[in-house]
Amino acid sequence: MLVHGGAHGAWCWQPLQSHLQAPALAVDLPPTAIRGTPDVTPPPEMFDLTLSDFADAVLRGADEAGHERFVLVGHSLGGLTIAEVARRVPARVAHLVFVSCIVPPEGKSSIDALPEDLRELAAEAVRASAHDRNVTGRMDEATLRQMFCNDMTEEQTAFVLDHCGPEVPSILAEPVTRRDIPPALPKTYVRLRRDQSLAPETQDEQIAALRASPGGTVDVVELDTGHDVMISAPAPLARVLDDLAA
């Protein structure tokens, strides 16, 4: 099961899926209307969604596809969702894979996991969206290029720019817990050396937070790529995921 991060959708896994040997299902987190559509009027429900709604979408996708047990792969903000699914239904999860994921300290929010210079900017964006539901929070082209596309070809970059959209703002401020994830459930963090969205030193803080969770044994795999590795370097990531799935 492939779970996208912020401003992304199931579309971002397309370049990876053709390289995978194992069957894989990519899901769109709600609201699906914003996934893969850069310029979209935010649907009213976008501002009331929670992490629980995101986990529901993943489990619904697994049920509809007939997947009783699965490896859960999250990218970036998707780390919140895969941890929530594993907390709810640990017996159905064979392995948790965090691909350059945000992992807040126990009981804290994603804002708390960001570098200090970005925390207030993120908090202000959440406050603004709470007062004005026309605020979509979509990033401009320069920001998208800097955060996601630094190791991409122009064709790959165009694919990202054509699909990246807004994100549910309240998710960033929602406190999370991983206390019900069994210690024995295998966990791997894929650390990306050229990531300009979640810098390597910031990823190290996420790994430390994951290890500080109850039973937080975590393996780390490194790839020399930018943040959107499933687009810029799908083959190396596919090899990692196939090895873990096997």
Summary of the structure (lengths in Angstrom):
residues: 246
radius of gyration: 16.5
end to end distance: 14.3
largest distance: 47.6
contacts: 841
relative contact order: 0.19
helix: 47%
strand: 11%
